[in-house]
């Protein structure tokens, strides 16, 4: 005979359910990651045409690592407040969650 608490398909105990603040924080984190990815894609074309020639350019290495620079710039922009995309994404995620309940 199986224990109803550990039976496959059984609901987790109430203590195992994440509090709303944790869920909202994870939504915010996901939305900010999405905004950083979006900004990275938007910034990428700005740097595609830049020359990496001397005396101030880094040559081939600069071109190789440029993607990491663009990604870091996008993440920093989000940390500084972003463009408001993460706020809109979180609002829509919360609205979808409320409709599902």
MOPAC internal coordinates of N, CA, C and O (Angstrom, degrees):
PM7 1SCF
backbone

  N    0.0000 0     0.00 0     0.00 0    0    0    0
  C    1.4296 1     0.00 0     0.00 0    1    0    0
  C    1.5324 1   108.11 1     0.00 0    2    1    0
  O    1.2310 1   120.37 1   -42.24 1    3    2    1
  N    1.3337 1   116.90 1   137.76 1    3    2    1
  C    1.4578 1   119.06 1  -177.49 1    5    3    2
  C    1.5221 1   110.95 1   -96.39 1    6    5    3
  O    1.2310 1   121.72 1   -29.11 1    7    6    5
  N    1.2888 1   114.31 1   150.89 1    7    6    5
  C    1.4586 1   121.76 1   178.16 1    9    7    6
  C    1.5314 1   108.37 1   -75.16 1   10    9    7
  O    1.2310 1   118.26 1   -51.15 1   11   10    9
  N    1.3479 1   120.91 1   128.85 1   11   10    9
  C    1.4641 1   121.42 1  -176.71 1   13   11   10
  C    1.5216 1   113.24 1   -64.42 1   14   13   11
  O    1.2310 1   119.70 1   156.14 1   15   14   13
  N    1.3037 1   118.19 1   -23.86 1   15   14   13
  C    1.4636 1   119.88 1  -179.74 1   17   15   14
  C    1.5185 1   111.16 1   -75.61 1   18   17   15
  O    1.2310 1   120.07 1   144.55 1   19   18   17
  N    1.3306 1   117.47 1   -35.45 1   19   18   17
  C    1.4551 1   120.07 1  -178.15 1   21   19   18
  C    1.5195 1   113.02 1  -102.69 1   22   21   19
  O    1.2310 1   120.22 1  -172.97 1   23   22   21
  N    1.3195 1   117.18 1     7.03 1   23   22   21
  C    1.4629 1   120.47 1  -179.62 1   25   23   22
  C    1.5222 1   109.83 1   -65.78 1   26   25   23
  O    1.2310 1   120.26 1   -34.98 1   27   26   25
  N    1.3384 1   117.11 1   145.02 1   27   26   25
  C    1.4576 1   119.94 1   177.29 1   29   27   26
  C    1.5262 1   110.23 1   -58.20 1   30   29   27
  O    1.2310 1   120.82 1   -45.66 1   31   30   29
  N    1.3031 1   116.03 1   134.34 1   31   30   29
  C    1.4555 1   121.29 1   179.42 1   33   31   30
  C    1.5170 1   113.59 1    87.03 1   34   33   31
  O    1.2310 1   119.83 1   176.91 1   35   34   33
  N    1.3387 1   117.93 1    -3.09 1   35   34   33
  C    1.4605 1   120.26 1   178.96 1   37   35   34
  C    1.5195 1   109.85 1   -72.66 1   38   37   35
  O    1.2310 1   120.95 1   -32.92 1   39   38   37
  N    1.3154 1   115.78 1   147.08 1   39   38   37
  C    1.4677 1   120.59 1   177.41 1   41   39   38
  C    1.5136 1   110.02 1   -69.97 1   42   41   39
  O    1.2310 1   120.10 1   -33.41 1   43   42   41
  N    1.3372 1   117.41 1   146.59 1   43   42   41
  C    1.4659 1   118.82 1   178.26 1   45   43   42
  C    1.5211 1   109.42 1   -68.53 1   46   45   43
  O    1.2310 1   120.54 1   -24.05 1   47   46   45
  N    1.3310 1   116.57 1   155.95 1   47   46   45
  C    1.4518 1   119.47 1   177.35 1   49   47   46
  C    1.5309 1   109.64 1   -62.10 1   50   49   47
  O    1.2310 1   119.75 1   -27.21 1   51   50   49
  N    1.3436 1   118.09 1   152.79 1   51   50   49
  C    1.4670 1   120.54 1  -177.13 1   53   51   50
  C    1.5187 1   114.24 1   -54.11 1   54   53   51
  O    1.2310 1   119.64 1   147.36 1   55   54   53
  N    1.3213 1   118.29 1   -32.64 1   55   54   53
  C    1.4608 1   120.93 1  -179.76 1   57   55   54
  C    1.5257 1   111.88 1   -66.48 1   58   57   55
  O    1.2310 1   120.15 1   156.64 1   59   58   57
  N    1.3438 1   117.31 1   -23.36 1   59   58   57
  C    1.4555 1   120.66 1  -177.49 1   61   59   58
  C    1.5266 1   112.86 1   -83.59 1   62   61   59
  O    1.2310 1   119.95 1   167.26 1   63   62   61
  N    1.3286 1   117.70 1   -12.74 1   63   62   61
  C    1.4593 1   121.48 1   179.06 1   65   63   62
  C    1.5259 1   108.60 1   -77.12 1   66   65   63
  O    1.2310 1   121.17 1   -48.63 1   67   66   65
  N    1.3293 1   115.37 1   131.37 1   67   66   65
  C    1.4666 1   119.95 1  -176.76 1   69   67   66
  C    1.5256 1   110.62 1   -69.34 1   70   69   67
  O    1.2310 1   120.20 1   -40.20 1   71   70   69
  N    1.3316 1   117.23 1   139.80 1   71   70   69
  C    1.4636 1   120.24 1   176.63 1   73   71   70
  C    1.5249 1   110.79 1   -65.89 1   74   73   71
  O    1.2310 1   120.96 1   -21.23 1   75   74   73
  N    1.3264 1   115.77 1   158.77 1   75   74   73
  C    1.4697 1   121.53 1  -177.41 1   77   75   74
  C    1.5213 1   111.96 1   -58.20 1   78   77   75
  O    1.2310 1   119.89 1   144.03 1   79   78   77
  N    1.3226 1   117.81 1   -35.97 1   79   78   77
  C    1.4657 1   120.12 1  -178.42 1   81   79   78
  C    1.5261 1   111.26 1   -65.64 1   82   81   79
  O    1.2310 1   120.33 1   144.91 1   83   82   81
  N    1.3367 1   116.98 1   -35.09 1   83   82   81
  C    1.4608 1   120.88 1   178.72 1   85   83   82
  C    1.5294 1   109.67 1   -69.81 1   86   85   83
  O    1.2310 1   120.79 1   138.49 1   87   86   85
  N    1.3297 1   116.10 1   -41.51 1   87   86   85
  C    1.4595 1   120.75 1   179.31 1   89   87   86
  C    1.5232 1   109.75 1   -63.78 1   90   89   87
  O    1.2310 1   120.27 1   135.22 1   91   90   89
  N    1.3264 1   117.09 1   -44.78 1   91   90   89
  C    1.4610 1   121.26 1   179.41 1   93   91   90
  C    1.5240 1   110.82 1   -64.02 1   94   93   91
  O    1.2310 1   119.99 1   141.19 1   95   94   93
  N    1.3266 1   117.62 1   -38.81 1   95   94   93
  C    1.4645 1   120.95 1   178.24 1   97   95   94
  C    1.5287 1   110.39 1   -64.69 1   98   97   95
  O    1.2310 1   119.95 1   140.68 1   99   98   97
  N    1.3254 1   117.70 1   -39.32 1   99   98   97
  C    1.4716 1   120.84 1   178.04 1  101   99   98
  C    1.5265 1   110.65 1   -68.05 1  102  101   99
  O    1.2310 1   120.54 1   143.55 1  103  102  101
  N    1.3404 1   116.56 1   -36.45 1  103  102  101
  C    1.4605 1   119.74 1   175.91 1  105  103  102
  C    1.5236 1   110.31 1   -62.84 1  106  105  103
  O    1.2310 1   120.84 1   136.66 1  107  106  105
  N    1.3247 1   116.00 1   -43.34 1  107  106  105
  C    1.4629 1   121.35 1  -179.76 1  109  107  106
  C    1.5227 1   109.87 1   -62.55 1  110  109  107
  O    1.2310 1   120.56 1   136.20 1  111  110  109
  N    1.3297 1   116.54 1   -43.80 1  111  110  109
  C    1.4599 1   121.59 1   179.78 1  113  111  110
  C    1.5343 1   110.76 1   -61.70 1  114  113  111
  O    1.2310 1   120.65 1   136.13 1  115  114  113
  N    1.3129 1   116.36 1   -43.87 1  115  114  113
  C    1.4608 1   121.15 1   178.86 1  117  115  114
  C    1.5214 1   111.00 1   -64.89 1  118  117  115
  O    1.2310 1   120.44 1   137.08 1  119  118  117
  N    1.3239 1   116.76 1   -42.92 1  119  118  117
  C    1.4679 1   121.23 1   180.00 1  121  119  118
  C    1.5245 1   110.88 1   -64.65 1  122  121  119
  O    1.2310 1   119.97 1   141.41 1  123  122  121
  N    1.3276 1   117.67 1   -38.59 1  123  122  121
  C    1.4646 1   120.66 1   178.61 1  125  123  122
  C    1.5295 1   110.86 1   -69.03 1  126  125  123
  O    1.2310 1   120.40 1   143.18 1  127  126  125
  N    1.3206 1   116.84 1   -36.82 1  127  126  125
  C    1.4639 1   119.63 1   176.36 1  129  127  126
  C    1.5272 1   110.24 1   -64.44 1  130  129  127
  O    1.2310 1   120.43 1   140.81 1  131  130  129
  N    1.3232 1   116.78 1   -39.19 1  131  130  129
  C    1.4626 1   121.11 1   177.08 1  133  131  130
  C    1.5297 1   110.54 1   -64.35 1  134  133  131
  O    1.2310 1   120.59 1   136.22 1  135  134  133
  N    1.3274 1   116.47 1   -43.78 1  135  134  133
  C    1.4716 1   119.88 1   179.32 1  137  135  134
  C    1.5294 1   110.92 1   -63.21 1  138  137  135
  O    1.2310 1   120.10 1   139.29 1  139  138  137
  N    1.3277 1   117.42 1   -40.71 1  139  138  137
  C    1.4649 1   120.78 1   178.20 1  141  139  138
  C    1.5261 1   110.74 1   -63.55 1  142  141  139
  O    1.2310 1   120.40 1   139.25 1  143  142  141
  N    1.3193 1   116.84 1   -40.75 1  143  142  141
  C    1.4638 1   120.58 1   177.85 1  145  143  142
  C    1.5262 1   110.54 1   -64.16 1  146  145  143
  O    1.2310 1   120.23 1   136.74 1  147  146  145
  N    1.3117 1   117.16 1   -43.26 1  147  146  145
  C    1.4597 1   122.26 1   178.43 1  149  147  146
  C    1.5292 1   110.45 1   -61.66 1  150  149  147
  O    1.2310 1   120.54 1   132.21 1  151  150  149
  N    1.3347 1   116.58 1   -47.79 1  151  150  149
  C    1.4629 1   120.11 1   179.90 1  153  151  150
  C    1.5242 1   111.43 1   -63.10 1  154  153  151
  O    1.2310 1   120.57 1   142.02 1  155  154  153
  N    1.3169 1   116.52 1   -37.98 1  155  154  153
  C    1.4594 1   120.23 1   178.31 1  157  155  154
  C    1.5216 1   110.55 1   -59.96 1  158  157  155
  O    1.2310 1   120.83 1   136.13 1  159  158  157
  N    1.3341 1   116.01 1   -43.87 1  159  158  157
  C    1.4648 1   119.83 1   178.72 1  161  159  158
  C    1.5261 1   111.71 1   -67.12 1  162  161  159
  O    1.2310 1   120.09 1   148.16 1  163  162  161
  N    1.3187 1   117.43 1   -31.84 1  163  162  161
  C    1.4614 1   120.83 1   179.51 1  165  163  162
  C    1.5375 1   111.16 1   -76.10 1  166  165  163
  O    1.2310 1   120.11 1   147.03 1  167  166  165
  N    1.3257 1   117.39 1   -32.97 1  167  166  165
  C    1.4650 1   121.14 1  -179.11 1  169  167  166
  C    1.5306 1   112.56 1   -79.92 1  170  169  167
  O    1.2310 1   120.52 1   153.00 1  171  170  169
  N    1.3051 1   116.62 1   -27.00 1  171  170  169
  C    1.4580 1   121.24 1  -174.80 1  173  171  170
  C    1.5362 1   113.43 1   -52.98 1  174  173  171
  O    1.2310 1   118.57 1   132.87 1  175  174  173
  N    1.3346 1   120.34 1   -47.13 1  175  174  173
  C    1.4729 1   119.57 1  -179.47 1  177  175  174
  C    1.5298 1   113.95 1   -62.82 1  178  177  175
  O    1.2310 1   120.17 1   155.65 1  179  178  177
  N    1.3215 1   117.28 1   -24.35 1  179  178  177
  C    1.4703 1   120.07 1   178.67 1  181  179  178
  C    1.5266 1   111.57 1   -64.08 1  182  181  179
  O    1.2310 1   120.63 1   149.09 1  183  182  181
  N    1.3134 1   116.39 1   -30.91 1  183  182  181
  C    1.4588 1   120.67 1  -174.54 1  185  183  182
  C    1.5258 1   113.42 1  -100.66 1  186  185  183
  O    1.2310 1   119.96 1   171.00 1  187  186  185
  N    1.3202 1   117.69 1    -9.00 1  187  186  185
  C    1.4605 1   120.76 1  -177.49 1  189  187  186
  C    1.5236 1   112.86 1   -62.43 1  190  189  187
  O    1.2310 1   119.75 1   143.37 1  191  190  189
  N    1.3096 1   118.09 1   -36.63 1  191  190  189
  C    1.4601 1   120.55 1  -175.82 1  193  191  190
  C    1.5114 1   115.13 1   -91.73 1  194  193  191
  O    1.2310 1   119.70 1  -177.86 1  195  194  193
  N    1.3230 1   118.18 1     2.14 1  195  194  193
  C    1.4623 1   120.44 1  -178.38 1  197  195  194
  C    1.5191 1   111.66 1   -74.75 1  198  197  195
  O    1.2310 1   121.23 1   -39.66 1  199  198  197
  N    1.2963 1   115.26 1   140.34 1  199  198  197
  C    1.4553 1   121.03 1   178.21 1  201  199  198
  C    1.5239 1   110.26 1   -81.00 1  202  201  199
  O    1.2310 1   120.69 1   -35.68 1  203  202  201
  N    1.3140 1   116.28 1   144.32 1  203  202  201
  C    1.4688 1   120.63 1   177.69 1  205  203  202
  C    1.5278 1   110.02 1  -113.28 1  206  205  203
  O    1.2310 1   120.79 1  -148.22 1  207  206  205
  N    1.3105 1   116.09 1    31.78 1  207  206  205
  C    1.4621 1   120.31 1  -177.15 1  209  207  206
  C    1.5236 1   111.61 1   -85.49 1  210  209  207
  O    1.2310 1   121.16 1   -17.95 1  211  210  209
  N    1.3214 1   115.38 1   162.05 1  211  210  209
  C    1.4628 1   123.20 1   178.87 1  213  211  210
  C    1.5227 1   109.24 1   -66.31 1  214  213  211
  O    1.2310 1   118.14 1   -17.73 1  215  214  213
  N    1.2699 1   121.14 1   162.27 1  215  214  213
  C    1.4570 1   128.54 1     5.44 1  217  215  214
  C    1.5218 1   113.89 1   -86.63 1  218  217  215
  O    1.2310 1   119.48 1   164.76 1  219  218  217
  N    1.3271 1   118.60 1   -15.24 1  219  218  217
  C    1.4648 1   118.55 1  -175.44 1  221  219  218
  C    1.5190 1   113.36 1  -104.76 1  222  221  219
  O    1.2310 1   119.65 1   171.60 1  223  222  221
  N    1.2859 1   118.28 1    -8.40 1  223  222  221
  C    1.4553 1   121.58 1  -179.95 1  225  223  222
  C    1.5130 1   111.28 1   -82.87 1  226  225  223
  O    1.2310 1   120.84 1   -15.69 1  227  226  225
  N    1.3156 1   115.99 1   164.31 1  227  226  225
  C    1.4506 1   120.64 1  -177.59 1  229  227  226
  C    1.5108 1   113.47 1  -103.82 1  230  229  227
  O    1.2310 1   119.89 1  -170.03 1  231  230  229
  N    1.3232 1   117.81 1     9.97 1  231  230  229
  C    1.4617 1   119.94 1   178.61 1  233  231  230
  C    1.5149 1   112.32 1    70.04 1  234  233  231
  O    1.2310 1   121.07 1    32.08 1  235  234  233
  N    1.3253 1   115.56 1  -147.92 1  235  234  233
  C    1.4665 1   121.28 1  -177.47 1  237  235  234
  C    1.5275 1   112.47 1   -64.16 1  238  237  235
  O    1.2310 1   120.24 1   145.51 1  239  238  237
  N    1.3100 1   117.15 1   -34.49 1  239  238  237
  C    1.4665 1   119.88 1  -179.19 1  241  239  238
  C    1.5242 1   110.58 1   -63.05 1  242  241  239
  O    1.2310 1   120.42 1   140.94 1  243  242  241
  N    1.3052 1   116.80 1   -39.06 1  243  242  241
  C    1.4691 1   119.41 1   178.77 1  245  243  242
  C    1.5220 1   110.44 1   -62.77 1  246  245  243
  O    1.2310 1   120.53 1   136.21 1  247  246  245
  N    1.3090 1   116.58 1   -43.79 1  247  246  245
  C    1.4573 1   120.28 1   177.50 1  249  247  246
  C    1.5182 1   112.64 1   -62.98 1  250  249  247
  O    1.2310 1   120.81 1   143.66 1  251  250  249
  N    1.3190 1   116.06 1   -36.34 1  251  250  249
  C    1.4582 1   121.19 1   179.95 1  253  251  250
  C    1.5229 1   111.65 1   -66.83 1  254  253  251
  O    1.2310 1   120.20 1   137.95 1  255  254  253
  N    1.3223 1   117.23 1   -42.05 1  255  254  253
  C    1.4593 1   122.11 1  -175.03 1  257  255  254
  C    1.5303 1   113.50 1   -93.55 1  258  257  255
  O    1.2310 1   120.01 1  -179.54 1  259  258  257
  N    1.3164 1   117.59 1     0.46 1  259  258  257
  C    1.4661 1   120.88 1  -177.18 1  261  259  258
  C    1.5297 1   112.04 1   -59.32 1  262  261  259
  O    1.2310 1   119.52 1   142.44 1  263  262  261
  N    1.3133 1   118.52 1   -37.56 1  263  262  261
  C    1.4646 1   121.71 1   179.11 1  265  263  262
  C    1.5202 1   112.45 1   -58.84 1  266  265  263
  O    1.2310 1   120.85 1   141.36 1  267  266  265
  N    1.3345 1   115.98 1   -38.64 1  267  266  265
  C    1.4633 1   119.95 1   177.92 1  269  267  266
  C    1.5258 1   110.71 1   -67.31 1  270  269  267
  O    1.2310 1   120.58 1   142.44 1  271  270  269
  N    1.3210 1   116.49 1   -37.56 1  271  270  269
  C    1.4603 1   120.70 1   177.98 1  273  271  270
  C    1.5266 1   110.51 1   -63.90 1  274  273  271
  O    1.2310 1   120.47 1   134.36 1  275  274  273
  N    1.3178 1   116.71 1   -45.64 1  275  274  273
  C    1.4646 1   121.12 1   179.85 1  277  275  274
  C    1.5295 1   110.03 1   -62.43 1  278  277  275
  O    1.2310 1   120.22 1   137.72 1  279  278  277
  N    1.3150 1   117.18 1   -42.28 1  279  278  277
  C    1.4606 1   121.18 1   178.83 1  281  279  278
  C    1.5286 1   110.98 1   -63.29 1  282  281  279
  O    1.2310 1   120.23 1   137.60 1  283  282  281
  N    1.3258 1   117.16 1   -42.40 1  283  282  281
  C    1.4584 1   121.04 1   178.60 1  285  283  282
  C    1.5257 1   111.24 1   -64.91 1  286  285  283
  O    1.2310 1   120.46 1   141.73 1  287  286  285
  N    1.3247 1   116.72 1   -38.27 1  287  286  285
  C    1.4641 1   120.08 1   177.60 1  289  287  286
  C    1.5286 1   110.78 1   -64.64 1  290  289  287
  O    1.2310 1   120.35 1   140.19 1  291  290  289
  N    1.3121 1   116.93 1   -39.81 1  291  290  289
  C    1.4627 1   121.09 1   178.98 1  293  291  290
  C    1.5295 1   110.76 1   -65.53 1  294  293  291
  O    1.2310 1   120.02 1   135.91 1  295  294  293
  N    1.3264 1   117.56 1   -44.09 1  295  294  293
  C    1.4689 1   120.80 1   178.65 1  297  295  294
  C    1.5299 1   111.11 1   -63.54 1  298  297  295
  O    1.2310 1   120.49 1   140.31 1  299  298  297
  N    1.3139 1   116.66 1   -39.69 1  299  298  297
  C    1.4660 1   120.15 1   179.20 1  301  299  298
  C    1.5269 1   110.72 1   -67.09 1  302  301  299
  O    1.2310 1   120.40 1   143.45 1  303  302  301
  N    1.3158 1   116.84 1   -36.55 1  303  302  301
  C    1.4605 1   120.51 1   177.39 1  305  303  302
  C    1.5227 1   110.29 1   -62.76 1  306  305  303
  O    1.2310 1   120.51 1   138.33 1  307  306  305
  N    1.3275 1   116.63 1   -41.67 1  307  306  305
  C    1.4686 1   120.48 1   178.11 1  309  307  306
  C    1.5190 1   110.22 1   -65.24 1  310  309  307
  O    1.2310 1   119.91 1   137.48 1  311  310  309
  N    1.3410 1   117.78 1   -42.52 1  311  310  309
  C    1.4716 1   120.93 1   178.55 1  313  311  310
  C    1.5176 1   111.81 1   -61.54 1  314  313  311
  O    1.2310 1   120.48 1   149.42 1  315  314  313
  N    1.3316 1   116.69 1   -30.58 1  315  314  313
  C    1.4673 1   121.31 1  -178.78 1  317  315  314
  C    1.5319 1   112.22 1   -84.75 1  318  317  315
  O    1.2310 1   120.07 1  -177.73 1  319  318  317
  N    1.3166 1   117.47 1     2.27 1  319  318  317
  C    1.4559 1   119.95 1   178.27 1  321  319  318
  C    1.5112 1   113.59 1   126.05 1  322  321  319
  O    1.2310 1   120.23 1   160.94 1  323  322  321
  N    1.3113 1   117.16 1   -19.06 1  323  322  321
  C    1.4560 1   121.66 1   175.85 1  325  323  322
  C    1.5072 1   114.08 1    64.62 1  326  325  323
  O    1.2310 1   121.42 1    22.60 1  327  326  325
  N    1.3207 1   114.90 1  -157.40 1  327  326  325
  C    1.4584 1   121.17 1  -178.90 1  329  327  326
  C    1.5227 1   111.47 1  -113.00 1  330  329  327
  O    1.2310 1   120.19 1  -172.06 1  331  330  329
  N    1.3195 1   117.25 1     7.94 1  331  330  329
  C    1.4540 1   121.55 1   178.54 1  333  331  330
  C    1.5095 1   114.75 1    93.11 1  334  333  331
  O    1.2310 1   120.12 1   179.80 1  335  334  333
  N    1.3041 1   117.38 1    -0.20 1  335  334  333
  C    1.4621 1   120.62 1  -179.15 1  337  335  334
  C    1.5304 1   111.18 1   -67.40 1  338  337  335
  O    1.2310 1   120.04 1   139.28 1  339  338  337
  N    1.3094 1   117.53 1   -40.72 1  339  338  337
  C    1.4705 1   120.94 1  -179.23 1  341  339  338
  C    1.5213 1   110.55 1   -62.42 1  342  341  339
  O    1.2310 1   119.74 1   141.77 1  343  342  341
  N    1.3214 1   118.11 1   -38.23 1  343  342  341
  C    1.4597 1   121.12 1   178.67 1  345  343  342
  C    1.5231 1   110.82 1   -61.59 1  346  345  343
  O    1.2310 1   120.72 1   136.93 1  347  346  345
  N    1.3228 1   116.23 1   -43.07 1  347  346  345
  C    1.4622 1   120.76 1   179.62 1  349  347  346
  C    1.5307 1   111.16 1   -66.98 1  350  349  347
  O    1.2310 1   120.53 1   140.53 1  351  350  349
  N    1.3150 1   116.59 1   -39.47 1  351  350  349
  C    1.4627 1   120.34 1   179.54 1  353  351  350
  C    1.5282 1   110.60 1   -65.37 1  354  353  351
  O    1.2310 1   120.03 1   136.30 1  355  354  353
  N    1.3312 1   117.54 1   -43.70 1  355  354  353
  C    1.4679 1   120.80 1   178.59 1  357  355  354
  C    1.5262 1   109.99 1   -62.19 1  358  357  355
  O    1.2310 1   120.21 1   136.71 1  359  358  357
  N    1.3241 1   117.19 1   -43.29 1  359  358  357
  C    1.4633 1   120.65 1   179.39 1  361  359  358
  C    1.5274 1   110.89 1   -59.43 1  362  361  359
  O    1.2310 1   120.36 1   137.06 1  363  362  361
  N    1.3317 1   116.91 1   -42.94 1  363  362  361
  C    1.4609 1   120.08 1   179.15 1  365  363  362
  C    1.5278 1   111.50 1   -68.77 1  366  365  363
  O    1.2310 1   120.31 1   142.95 1  367  366  365
  N    1.3212 1   117.01 1   -37.05 1  367  366  365
  C    1.4681 1   120.04 1   178.37 1  369  367  366
  C    1.5293 1   110.43 1   -63.96 1  370  369  367
  O    1.2310 1   120.37 1   137.35 1  371  370  369
  N    1.3277 1   116.90 1   -42.65 1  371  370  369
  C    1.4602 1   120.73 1   178.49 1  373  371  370
  C    1.5282 1   110.85 1   -65.08 1  374  373  371
  O    1.2310 1   120.71 1   139.17 1  375  374  373
  N    1.3206 1   116.24 1   -40.83 1  375  374  373
  C    1.4713 1   120.51 1   178.51 1  377  375  374
  C    1.5319 1   110.54 1   -63.11 1  378  377  375
  O    1.2310 1   120.32 1   136.92 1  379  378  377
  N    1.3147 1   117.00 1   -43.08 1  379  378  377
  C    1.4697 1   120.42 1   178.72 1  381  379  378
  C    1.5210 1   111.02 1   -65.19 1  382  381  379
  O    1.2310 1   120.34 1   142.52 1  383  382  381
  N    1.3208 1   116.95 1   -37.48 1  383  382  381
  C    1.4599 1   120.57 1   179.20 1  385  383  382
  C    1.5165 1   110.34 1   -66.21 1  386  385  383
  O    1.2310 1   119.86 1   138.41 1  387  386  385
  N    1.3315 1   117.87 1   -41.59 1  387  386  385
  C    1.4541 1   121.22 1   179.11 1  389  387  386
  C    1.5215 1   110.79 1   -64.99 1  390  389  387
  O    1.2310 1   119.75 1   142.03 1  391  390  389
  N    1.3273 1   118.08 1   -37.97 1  391  390  389
  C    1.4594 1   120.80 1   179.61 1  393  391  390
  C    1.5230 1   111.10 1   -68.32 1  394  393  391
  O    1.2310 1   120.35 1   150.09 1  395  394  393
  N    1.3173 1   116.93 1   -29.91 1  395  394  393
  C    1.4563 1   120.63 1  -179.44 1  397  395  394
  C    1.5196 1   113.51 1   -75.62 1  398  397  395
  O    1.2310 1   120.15 1   163.57 1  399  398  397
  N    1.3146 1   117.31 1   -16.43 1  399  398  397
  C    1.4680 1   120.05 1  -176.86 1  401  399  398
  C    1.4749 1   112.02 1   -88.90 1  402  401  399
  O    1.2310 1   120.10 1   180.00 1  403  402  401

